[in-house]
């Protein structure tokens, strides 16, 4: 998986949000906010700009349009992570693990 460049924080958070289920834009924003314990608040400009680039890169794709029972809106477009997106996410998570291992080895951060 070393052929992927490091992901931007926005792309990483979007891939994490889509890793377990397809989501529409607002659902992605809500999941990112929850995953980051409200430290990352992704606005529509960042979200949809990133989504466009991610689709072009083959990391995600439009899913079948579904009705979100909470929103009851058939027009919402859902997005799904692709195999390439899963591969990129796995590589990024491995990079993070390696960095944390170095920091722990140097006793730069408390072990959990």
MITOR-905386 format. One record per atom (N, C-alpha, C, CB): residue in one letter; chain; atom name; x, y, z. Coordinates in nm, 3 decimals. Atoms other than C-alpha are relative to their C-alpha. Glycine has a CB too. Layout:
// MITOR-905386
NODE  sevo  nudo  bamar     east    north       up
NODE     A     A     CA        X        Y        Z
...
This chain:
// MITOR-905386
NODE  sevo  nudo  bamar     east    north       up
NODE     X     A      N    0.084   -0.119    0.000
NODE     X     A     CA    0.000    0.000    0.000
NODE     X     A      C    0.088    0.124    0.000
NODE     X     A     CB   -0.095    0.001    0.122
NODE     X     A      N   -0.089   -0.114   -0.010
NODE     X     A     CA    0.304    0.228   -0.004
NODE     X     A      C   -0.006    0.092   -0.121
NODE     X     A     CB    0.141   -0.048    0.019
NODE     X     A      N    0.007   -0.084    0.119
NODE     X     A     CA    0.208    0.370   -0.344
NODE     X     A      C   -0.092    0.119    0.017
NODE     X     A     CB   -0.045   -0.082   -0.117
NODE     X     A      N    0.088   -0.115   -0.023
NODE     X     A     CA   -0.040    0.617   -0.192
NODE     X     A      C    0.072    0.107    0.079
NODE     X     A     CB   -0.128   -0.044    0.074
NODE     X     A      N   -0.054   -0.113   -0.076
NODE     X     A     CA    0.062    0.960   -0.076
NODE     X     A      C   -0.078    0.013    0.130
NODE     X     A     CB   -0.007    0.132   -0.083
NODE     X     A      N    0.077   -0.025   -0.122
NODE     X     A     CA   -0.036    1.065    0.274
NODE     X     A      C   -0.130    0.073   -0.033
NODE     X     A     CB    0.083    0.081    0.101
NODE     X     A      N    0.132   -0.060    0.023
NODE     X     A     CA   -0.402    1.165    0.289
NODE     X     A      C   -0.011    0.132    0.076
NODE     X     A     CB   -0.112   -0.097    0.042
NODE     X     A      N    0.030   -0.123   -0.073
NODE     X     A     CA   -0.521    1.511    0.382
NODE     X     A      C   -0.092   -0.036    0.116
NODE     X     A     CB   -0.065    0.109   -0.093
NODE     X     A      N    0.091    0.030   -0.111
NODE     X     A     CA   -0.709    1.528    0.713
NODE     X     A      C   -0.145   -0.015   -0.046
NODE     X     A     CB    0.009    0.109    0.105
NODE     X     A      N    0.138    0.008    0.047
NODE     X     A     CA   -1.038    1.589    0.528
NODE     X     A      C   -0.026   -0.135   -0.068
NODE     X     A     CB   -0.031    0.115   -0.098
NODE     X     A      N    0.017    0.128    0.070
NODE     X     A     CA   -0.991    1.285    0.302
NODE     X     A      C    0.003   -0.116    0.099
NODE     X     A     CB    0.111   -0.018   -0.107
NODE     X     A      N   -0.008    0.105   -0.102
NODE     X     A     CA   -0.889    1.068    0.597
NODE     X     A      C   -0.133   -0.011    0.075
NODE     X     A     CB    0.115    0.028    0.098
NODE     X     A      N    0.125    0.002   -0.077
NODE     X     A     CA   -1.200    1.167    0.794
NODE     X     A      C   -0.117   -0.048   -0.085
NODE     X     A     CB   -0.030    0.139    0.056
NODE     X     A      N    0.108    0.045    0.088
NODE     X     A     CA   -1.430    1.112    0.494
NODE     X     A      C    0.009   -0.151   -0.020
NODE     X     A     CB    0.005    0.074   -0.136
NODE     X     A      N   -0.016    0.145    0.017
NODE     X     A     CA   -1.285    0.765    0.431
NODE     X     A      C   -0.039   -0.075    0.127
NODE     X     A     CB    0.145   -0.033   -0.040
NODE     X     A      N    0.039    0.064   -0.127
NODE     X     A     CA   -1.324    0.679    0.800
NODE     X     A      C   -0.153   -0.002    0.014
NODE     X     A     CB    0.063    0.074    0.119
NODE     X     A      N    0.146   -0.009   -0.011
NODE     X     A     CA   -1.687    0.795    0.787
NODE     X     A      C   -0.069   -0.099   -0.093
NODE     X     A     CB   -0.048    0.142   -0.031
NODE     X     A      N    0.061    0.091    0.098
NODE     X     A     CA   -1.756    0.578    0.480
NODE     X     A      C    0.045   -0.145    0.017
NODE     X     A     CB    0.033    0.046   -0.140
NODE     X     A      N   -0.056    0.134   -0.013
NODE     X     A     CA   -1.561    0.273    0.600
NODE     X     A      C   -0.102   -0.103    0.047
NODE     X     A     CB    0.116    0.003    0.097
NODE     X     A      N    0.096    0.095   -0.054
NODE     X     A     CA   -1.861    0.117    0.774
NODE     X     A      C   -0.135    0.002   -0.070
NODE     X     A     CB   -0.020    0.027    0.146
NODE     X     A      N    0.128   -0.005    0.072
NODE     X     A     CA   -2.156    0.235    0.564
NODE     X     A      C   -0.001    0.117   -0.098
NODE     X     A     CB   -0.119    0.013    0.099
NODE     X     A      N    0.019   -0.111    0.095
NODE     X     A     CA   -2.260    0.449    0.268
NODE     X     A      C   -0.070    0.113    0.074
NODE     X     A     CB   -0.082   -0.046   -0.125
NODE     X     A      N    0.061   -0.117   -0.065
NODE     X     A     CA   -2.354    0.802    0.373
NODE     X     A      C   -0.019    0.111   -0.102
NODE     X     A     CB    0.086    0.050    0.118
NODE     X     A      N    0.016   -0.121    0.079
NODE     X     A     CA   -2.484    1.121    0.219
NODE     X     A      C    0.085    0.110    0.063
NODE     X     A     CB   -0.150    0.044   -0.010
NODE     X     A      N   -0.089   -0.106   -0.045
NODE     X     A     CA   -2.298    1.450    0.259
NODE     X     A      C   -0.022    0.044    0.144
NODE     X     A     CB   -0.015    0.118   -0.088
NODE     X     A      N    0.029   -0.045   -0.136
NODE     X     A     CA   -2.474    1.565    0.574
NODE     X     A      C    0.035   -0.110    0.100
NODE     X     A     CB   -0.148    0.041    0.014
NODE     X     A      N   -0.034    0.113   -0.086
NODE     X     A     CA   -2.432    1.216    0.723
NODE     X     A      C    0.151   -0.011    0.021
NODE     X     A     CB   -0.053   -0.129   -0.059
NODE     X     A      N   -0.147    0.001   -0.013
NODE     X     A     CA   -2.057    1.232    0.650
NODE     X     A      C    0.043    0.109    0.097
NODE     X     A     CB    0.068    0.020   -0.139
NODE     X     A      N   -0.037   -0.111   -0.089
NODE     X     A     CA   -2.031    1.572    0.820
NODE     X     A      C   -0.031   -0.034    0.145
NODE     X     A     CB   -0.074    0.130   -0.040
NODE     X     A      N    0.037    0.038   -0.137
NODE     X     A     CA   -2.216    1.441    1.127
NODE     X     A      C    0.094   -0.107    0.055
NODE     X     A     CB   -0.145   -0.049    0.005
NODE     X     A      N   -0.088    0.108   -0.046
NODE     X     A     CA   -1.997    1.128    1.144
NODE     X     A      C    0.140    0.052    0.029
NODE     X     A     CB    0.007   -0.112   -0.104
NODE     X     A      N   -0.133   -0.059   -0.023
NODE     X     A     CA   -1.674    1.329    1.112
NODE     X     A      C    0.000    0.075    0.133
NODE     X     A     CB    0.040    0.096   -0.116
NODE     X     A      N    0.010   -0.075   -0.126
NODE     X     A     CA   -1.788    1.554    1.394
NODE     X     A      C   -0.002   -0.095    0.119
NODE     X     A     CB   -0.127    0.088    0.000
NODE     X     A      N    0.007    0.098   -0.110
NODE     X     A     CA   -1.874    1.251    1.612
NODE     X     A      C    0.133   -0.073    0.016
NODE     X     A     CB   -0.114   -0.101   -0.026
NODE     X     A      N   -0.127    0.074   -0.007
NODE     X     A     CA   -1.555    1.059    1.524
NODE     X     A      C    0.110    0.083    0.064
NODE     X     A     CB    0.043   -0.044   -0.140
NODE     X     A      N   -0.107   -0.087   -0.051
NODE     X     A     CA   -1.339    1.359    1.613
NODE     X     A      C   -0.035    0.062    0.135
NODE     X     A     CB    0.030    0.111   -0.102
NODE     X     A      N    0.048   -0.056   -0.126
NODE     X     A     CA   -1.530    1.431    1.934
NODE     X     A      C   -0.016    0.151   -0.012
NODE     X     A     CB    0.096   -0.034    0.115
NODE     X     A      N    0.033   -0.140    0.033
NODE     X     A     CA   -1.634    1.763    1.774
NODE     X     A      C    0.122    0.088   -0.020
NODE     X     A     CB   -0.086    0.058    0.108
NODE     X     A      N   -0.119   -0.080    0.026
NODE     X     A     CA   -1.274    1.872    1.712
NODE     X     A      C    0.011    0.039   -0.147
NODE     X     A     CB    0.125   -0.076    0.043
NODE     X     A      N   -0.002   -0.029    0.144
NODE     X     A     CA   -1.320    1.859    1.333
NODE     X     A      C   -0.143    0.026   -0.043
NODE     X     A     CB    0.063   -0.117   -0.082
NODE     X     A      N    0.131   -0.036    0.053
NODE     X     A     CA   -1.618    2.041    1.188
NODE     X     A      C    0.019    0.032   -0.147
NODE     X     A     CB   -0.064    0.121    0.079
NODE     X     A      N   -0.021   -0.012    0.143
NODE     X     A     CA   -1.621    1.996    0.813
NODE     X     A      C   -0.118    0.074   -0.061
NODE     X     A     CB    0.020   -0.139   -0.065
NODE     X     A      N    0.105   -0.074    0.066
NODE     X     A     CA   -1.816    2.256    0.620
NODE     X     A      C   -0.029   -0.057   -0.138
NODE     X     A     CB    0.037    0.146   -0.011
NODE     X     A      N    0.038    0.051    0.132
NODE     X     A     CA   -1.993    2.194    0.289
NODE     X     A      C    0.105    0.022   -0.108
NODE     X     A     CB   -0.128    0.064   -0.042
NODE     X     A      N   -0.101   -0.028    0.102
NODE     X     A     CA   -1.717    2.357    0.082
NODE     X     A      C    0.114   -0.101    0.005
NODE     X     A     CB    0.055    0.141    0.018
NODE     X     A      N   -0.107    0.098   -0.017
NODE     X     A     CA   -1.444    2.135    0.223
NODE     X     A      C   -0.051   -0.140   -0.035
NODE     X     A     CB    0.054    0.002    0.145
NODE     X     A      N    0.055    0.132    0.023
NODE     X     A     CA   -1.667    1.828    0.214
NODE     X     A      C   -0.018   -0.028   -0.149
NODE     X     A     CB   -0.133   -0.015    0.072
NODE     X     A      N    0.032    0.030    0.139
NODE     X     A     CA   -1.792    1.856   -0.144
NODE     X     A      C    0.119    0.020   -0.093
NODE     X     A     CB   -0.116    0.086   -0.045
NODE     X     A      N   -0.124   -0.011    0.077
NODE     X     A     CA   -1.457    1.977   -0.279
NODE     X     A      C    0.082   -0.127    0.012
NODE     X     A     CB    0.082    0.122    0.046
NODE     X     A      N   -0.074    0.125   -0.024
NODE     X     A     CA   -1.292    1.674   -0.121
NODE     X     A      C   -0.069   -0.117   -0.067
NODE     X     A     CB    0.014   -0.027    0.151
NODE     X     A      N    0.074    0.109    0.063
NODE     X     A     CA   -1.567    1.441   -0.242
NODE     X     A      C    0.026   -0.002   -0.151
NODE     X     A     CB   -0.151    0.013    0.028
NODE     X     A      N   -0.025   -0.007    0.144
NODE     X     A     CA   -1.519    1.562   -0.600
NODE     X     A      C    0.138   -0.053   -0.036
NODE     X     A     CB   -0.014    0.143   -0.049
NODE     X     A      N   -0.137    0.047    0.025
NODE     X     A     CA   -1.144    1.502   -0.586
NODE     X     A      C    0.013   -0.149    0.029
NODE     X     A     CB    0.102    0.079    0.086
NODE     X     A      N   -0.007    0.141   -0.037
NODE     X     A     CA   -1.192    1.165   -0.416
NODE     X     A      C   -0.066   -0.089   -0.104
NODE     X     A     CB   -0.064   -0.022    0.136
NODE     X     A      N    0.066    0.076    0.107
NODE     X     A     CA   -1.433    1.048   -0.685
NODE     X     A      C    0.094   -0.009   -0.120
NODE     X     A     CB   -0.136    0.065   -0.041
NODE     X     A      N   -0.094    0.000    0.114
NODE     X     A     CA   -1.185    1.151   -0.957
NODE     X     A      C    0.118   -0.092    0.026
NODE     X     A     CB    0.050    0.142   -0.028
NODE     X     A      N   -0.114    0.085   -0.036
NODE     X     A     CA   -0.907    0.966   -0.771
NODE     X     A      C   -0.040   -0.146    0.017
NODE     X     A     CB    0.065    0.051    0.130
NODE     X     A      N    0.047    0.138   -0.013
NODE     X     A     CA   -1.123    0.653   -0.743
NODE     X     A      C   -0.008   -0.050    0.143
NODE     X     A     CB    0.089   -0.089   -0.076
NODE     X     A      N    0.005    0.040   -0.141
NODE     X     A     CA   -1.130    0.654   -0.361
NODE     X     A      C   -0.142   -0.028    0.048
NODE     X     A     CB    0.064    0.107    0.087
NODE     X     A      N    0.141    0.018   -0.033
NODE     X     A     CA   -1.508    0.682   -0.337
NODE     X     A      C   -0.080    0.008   -0.130
NODE     X     A     CB   -0.050    0.107    0.105
NODE     X     A      N    0.089   -0.008    0.115
NODE     X     A     CA   -1.804    0.659   -0.573
NODE     X     A      C   -0.140    0.032    0.049
NODE     X     A     CB    0.002   -0.131   -0.082
NODE     X     A      N    0.139   -0.021   -0.037
NODE     X     A     CA   -2.166    0.760   -0.579
NODE     X     A      C   -0.064   -0.136    0.017
NODE     X     A     CB   -0.075    0.085   -0.106
NODE     X     A      N    0.072    0.123   -0.027
NODE     X     A     CA   -2.379    0.487   -0.431
NODE     X     A      C   -0.140    0.015   -0.060
NODE     X     A     CB   -0.006   -0.030    0.155
NODE     X     A      N    0.139   -0.014    0.042
NODE     X     A     CA   -2.739    0.412   -0.522
NODE     X     A      C   -0.065    0.106    0.087
NODE     X     A     CB   -0.078   -0.137    0.009
NODE     X     A      N    0.071   -0.100   -0.079
NODE     X     A     CA   -2.965    0.693   -0.416
NODE     X     A      C   -0.096   -0.072    0.094
NODE     X     A     CB   -0.077    0.102   -0.091
NODE     X     A      N    0.084    0.063   -0.101
NODE     X     A     CA   -3.141    0.596   -0.095
NODE     X     A      C   -0.075    0.108    0.075
NODE     X     A     CB    0.084   -0.087    0.096
NODE     X     A      N    0.073   -0.093   -0.086
NODE     X     A     CA   -3.394    0.759    0.128
NODE     X     A      C    0.051   -0.019    0.142
NODE     X     A     CB   -0.155   -0.022   -0.008
NODE     X     A      N   -0.040    0.003   -0.140
NODE     X     A     CA   -3.256    0.846    0.470
NODE     X     A      C   -0.129    0.017    0.081
NODE     X     A     CB    0.107    0.114    0.034
NODE     X     A      N    0.125   -0.011   -0.074
NODE     X     A     CA   -3.547    0.774    0.705
NODE     X     A      C   -0.007    0.124    0.088
NODE     X     A     CB   -0.019   -0.123    0.086
NODE     X     A      N   -0.001   -0.121   -0.084
NODE     X     A     CA   -3.439    1.064    0.930
NODE     X     A      C   -0.033    0.123   -0.083
NODE     X     A     CB    0.137    0.017    0.069
NODE     X     A      N    0.015   -0.119    0.082
NODE     X     A     CA   -3.433    1.312    0.643
NODE     X     A      C   -0.115   -0.011   -0.099
NODE     X     A     CB    0.128    0.028   -0.074
NODE     X     A      N    0.109    0.025    0.094
NODE     X     A     CA   -3.695    1.154    0.413
NODE     X     A      C    0.015    0.084   -0.126
NODE     X     A     CB   -0.134    0.029    0.066
NODE     X     A      N   -0.028   -0.080    0.120
NODE     X     A     CA   -3.535    1.310    0.105
NODE     X     A      C    0.066   -0.089   -0.105
NODE     X     A     CB    0.092    0.121    0.035
NODE     X     A      N   -0.049    0.090    0.104
NODE     X     A     CA   -3.494    1.098   -0.209
NODE     X     A      C    0.115    0.060   -0.082
NODE     X     A     CB   -0.113   -0.038   -0.093
NODE     X     A      N   -0.101   -0.065    0.083
NODE     X     A     CA   -3.259    1.353   -0.367
NODE     X     A      C    0.141   -0.012    0.057
NODE     X     A     CB   -0.034    0.146   -0.017
NODE     X     A      N   -0.133    0.010   -0.060
NODE     X     A     CA   -2.971    1.286   -0.129
NODE     X     A      C    0.085   -0.102   -0.074
NODE     X     A     CB   -0.010   -0.036    0.149
NODE     X     A      N   -0.094    0.091    0.064
NODE     X     A     CA   -2.670    1.133   -0.300
NODE     X     A      C    0.085   -0.064    0.108
NODE     X     A     CB    0.088    0.074   -0.106
NODE     X     A      N   -0.082    0.074   -0.094
NODE     X     A     CA   -2.496    0.864   -0.103
NODE     X     A      C    0.133   -0.033   -0.065
NODE     X     A     CB   -0.072   -0.128    0.048
NODE     X     A      N   -0.135    0.031    0.047
NODE     X     A     CA   -2.125    0.789   -0.132
NODE     X     A      C    0.047   -0.127    0.067
NODE     X     A     CB    0.099    0.117    0.029
NODE     X     A      N   -0.054    0.127   -0.050
NODE     X     A     CA   -1.943    0.459   -0.089
NODE     X     A      C    0.150   -0.001   -0.021
NODE     X     A     CB   -0.067   -0.122   -0.070
NODE     X     A      N   -0.145    0.016    0.013
NODE     X     A     CA   -1.578    0.381   -0.031
NODE     X     A      C    0.026   -0.111   -0.102
NODE     X     A     CB    0.067   -0.032    0.139
NODE     X     A      N   -0.037    0.101    0.098
NODE     X     A     CA   -1.413    0.184   -0.313
NODE     X     A      C    0.112   -0.088    0.056
NODE     X     A     CB    0.045    0.066   -0.134
NODE     X     A      N   -0.112    0.085   -0.042
NODE     X     A     CA   -1.152   -0.093   -0.288
NODE     X     A      C    0.128    0.083    0.008
NODE     X     A     CB    0.019   -0.120   -0.099
NODE     X     A      N   -0.117   -0.088   -0.003
NODE     X     A     CA   -0.887    0.168   -0.373
NODE     X     A      C   -0.004    0.090    0.122
NODE     X     A     CB    0.009    0.084   -0.129
NODE     X     A      N    0.016   -0.082   -0.120
NODE     X     A     CA   -1.025    0.390   -0.096
NODE     X     A      C    0.032   -0.076    0.127
NODE     X     A     CB   -0.141    0.055    0.007
NODE     X     A      N   -0.031    0.083   -0.117
NODE     X     A     CA   -1.006    0.105    0.154
NODE     X     A      C    0.151   -0.023    0.011
NODE     X     A     CB   -0.074   -0.134   -0.008
NODE     X     A      N   -0.144    0.021    0.004
NODE     X     A     CA   -0.648    0.040    0.046
NODE     X     A      C    0.074    0.126    0.048
NODE     X     A     CB    0.045   -0.038   -0.143
NODE     X     A      N   -0.062   -0.127   -0.041
NODE     X     A     CA   -0.556    0.408    0.087
NODE     X     A      C   -0.020    0.024    0.150
NODE     X     A     CB   -0.059    0.117   -0.081
NODE     X     A      N    0.028   -0.017   -0.143
NODE     X     A     CA   -0.723    0.420    0.430
NODE     X     A      C    0.088   -0.094    0.082
NODE     X     A     CB   -0.149   -0.026    0.030
NODE     X     A      N   -0.085    0.096   -0.072
NODE     X     A     CA   -0.539    0.105    0.543
NODE     X     A      C    0.145    0.048    0.004
NODE     X     A     CB   -0.009   -0.140   -0.064
NODE     X     A      N   -0.137   -0.051    0.005
NODE     X     A     CA   -0.208    0.255    0.430
NODE     X     A      C    0.021    0.119    0.091
NODE     X     A     CB    0.037    0.037   -0.141
NODE     X     A      N   -0.011   -0.118   -0.087
NODE     X     A     CA   -0.274    0.581    0.609
NODE     X     A      C   -0.001   -0.040    0.147
NODE     X     A     CB   -0.114    0.099   -0.030
NODE     X     A      N    0.005    0.044   -0.139
NODE     X     A     CA   -0.369    0.405    0.931
NODE     X     A      C    0.130   -0.069    0.040
NODE     X     A     CB   -0.119   -0.095    0.020
NODE     X     A      N   -0.129    0.062   -0.030
NODE     X     A     CA   -0.049    0.200    0.909
NODE     X     A      C    0.108    0.106    0.021
NODE     X     A     CB    0.042   -0.096   -0.114
NODE     X     A      N   -0.096   -0.111   -0.019
NODE     X     A     CA    0.153    0.522    0.868
NODE     X     A      C   -0.015    0.060    0.140
NODE     X     A     CB   -0.021    0.110   -0.109
NODE     X     A      N    0.025   -0.054   -0.134
NODE     X     A     CA   -0.011    0.657    1.184
NODE     X     A      C    0.053   -0.094    0.107
NODE     X     A     CB   -0.149    0.027    0.021
NODE     X     A      N   -0.049    0.097   -0.099
NODE     X     A     CA    0.066    0.335    1.374
NODE     X     A      C    0.152    0.007    0.011
NODE     X     A     CB   -0.044   -0.143   -0.038
NODE     X     A      N   -0.147   -0.007    0.000
NODE     X     A     CA    0.432    0.360    1.272
NODE     X     A      C    0.051    0.125    0.070
NODE     X     A     CB    0.053   -0.004   -0.143
NODE     X     A      N   -0.040   -0.125   -0.065
NODE     X     A     CA    0.457    0.721    1.385
NODE     X     A      C   -0.019   -0.011    0.151
NODE     X     A     CB   -0.080    0.119   -0.056
NODE     X     A      N    0.026    0.017   -0.144
NODE     X     A     CA    0.298    0.639    1.720
NODE     X     A      C    0.102   -0.095    0.061
NODE     X     A     CB   -0.144   -0.053    0.023
NODE     X     A      N   -0.100    0.094   -0.051
NODE     X     A     CA    0.537    0.343    1.761
NODE     X     A      C    0.134    0.070    0.021
NODE     X     A     CB    0.016   -0.119   -0.096
NODE     X     A      N   -0.126   -0.075   -0.015
NODE     X     A     CA    0.837    0.574    1.704
NODE     X     A      C   -0.009    0.091    0.123
NODE     X     A     CB    0.030    0.083   -0.128
NODE     X     A      N    0.017   -0.091   -0.113
NODE     X     A     CA    0.700    0.828    1.951
NODE     X     A      C    0.003   -0.077    0.132
NODE     X     A     CB   -0.132    0.079   -0.013
NODE     X     A      N    0.001    0.082   -0.122
NODE     X     A     CA    0.634    0.556    2.210
NODE     X     A      C    0.139   -0.054    0.030
NODE     X     A     CB   -0.100   -0.116   -0.013
NODE     X     A      N   -0.135    0.052   -0.018
NODE     X     A     CA    0.981    0.407    2.154
NODE     X     A      C    0.095    0.102    0.055
NODE     X     A     CB    0.052   -0.051   -0.130
NODE     X     A      N   -0.083   -0.109   -0.052
NODE     X     A     CA    1.135    0.743    2.228
NODE     X     A      C   -0.058    0.062    0.127
NODE     X     A     CB    0.017    0.108   -0.107
NODE     X     A      N    0.067   -0.047   -0.121
NODE     X     A     CA    0.905    0.792    2.524
NODE     X     A      C   -0.043    0.146   -0.012
NODE     X     A     CB    0.091   -0.017    0.121
NODE     X     A      N    0.047   -0.136    0.025
NODE     X     A     CA    0.768    1.110    2.366
NODE     X     A      C   -0.146    0.018    0.037
NODE     X     A     CB    0.020    0.035   -0.145
NODE     X     A      N    0.141   -0.009   -0.040
NODE     X     A     CA    0.412    1.028    2.459
NODE     X     A      C   -0.028   -0.112    0.099
NODE     X     A     CB   -0.096   -0.009   -0.124
NODE     X     A      N    0.031    0.106   -0.096
NODE     X     A     CA    0.258    0.832    2.744
NODE     X     A      C   -0.061   -0.119   -0.072
NODE     X     A     CB   -0.096    0.052    0.110
NODE     X     A      N    0.059    0.122    0.056
NODE     X     A     CA    0.176    0.472    2.656
NODE     X     A      C   -0.142   -0.014    0.053
NODE     X     A     CB    0.084   -0.125    0.036
NODE     X     A      N    0.140    0.017   -0.039
NODE     X     A     CA   -0.189    0.390    2.662
NODE     X     A      C   -0.025   -0.142    0.041
NODE     X     A     CB   -0.095    0.039   -0.114
